[in-house]
Amino acid sequence: MLLNYYDMQLIGGDTTRGPLSMTLGIHGFVPPGRALKRSGAKPGGLDLRDRYAR
């Protein structure tokens, strides 16, 4: 693992262990007060952030 090679530690963030991990990052602007944040997520909820990407 690269962290061991460079004698570094992983402190936090989105981590996963498995044969495949895919991530998509989109940058843009959202009107004030309209941003959907992960802090507002609830168990069993549906992530609909993509509605702003259209």
C-alpha positions as a printed NumPy array, in Angstrom:
array([[  0.   ,   0.   ,   0.   ],
       [  1.315,   3.468,  -0.833],
       [  0.713,   4.69 ,   2.701],
       [  3.185,   2.13 ,   4.03 ],
       [  5.703,   2.883,   1.287],
       [  5.757,   6.588,   2.185],
       [  5.299,   5.954,   5.946],
       [  2.017,   7.894,   6.029],
       [ -1.317,   7.426,   7.828],
       [ -4.855,   7.72 ,   6.504],
       [ -6.716,   9.952,   8.942],
       [-10.244,  10.072,   7.476],
       [-12.421,  10.473,   4.421],
       [-14.339,   8.039,   2.256],
       [-12.575,   4.694,   2.54 ],
       [-13.426,   1.267,   1.179],
       [-11.82 ,  -2.138,   0.914],
       [-12.664,  -4.343,  -2.015],
       [-11.782,  -5.279,  -5.583],
       [-13.232,  -2.083,  -7.094],
       [-13.944,   1.43 ,  -5.937],
       [-15.36 ,   4.136,  -8.2  ],
       [-15.77 ,   7.797,  -7.32 ],
       [-17.267,  10.671,  -9.263],
       [-16.663,  14.267,  -8.3  ],
       [-18.666,  17.144,  -9.727],
       [-17.934,  20.78 ,  -9.021],
       [-20.302,  23.663,  -9.556],
       [-22.392,  26.314,  -7.864],
       [-25.598,  25.944,  -5.85 ],
       [-27.854,  28.84 ,  -4.829],
       [-27.523,  29.822,  -1.143],
       [-29.531,  27.536,   1.123],
       [-30.124,  24.889,  -1.594],
       [-27.082,  22.65 ,  -1.041],
       [-27.823,  19.046,  -0.042],
       [-25.291,  17.804,   2.488],
       [-24.46 ,  14.353,   3.794],
       [-24.988,  15.681,   7.323],
       [-28.73 ,  15.804,   6.541],
       [-28.886,  12.144,   5.473],
       [-31.179,   9.742,   7.325],
       [-31.113,   5.92 ,   7.444],
       [-33.058,   4.515,   4.495],
       [-33.048,   7.875,   2.727],
       [-32.369,   8.371,  -0.97 ],
       [-29.492,  10.565,  -2.169],
       [-30.926,  12.861,  -4.85 ],
       [-28.049,  15.279,  -5.276],
       [-27.949,  14.476,  -8.994],
       [-31.119,  16.541,  -9.599],
       [-28.931,  19.666,  -9.556],
       [-26.557,  18.247, -12.172],
       [-29.09 ,  18.444, -15.014]])
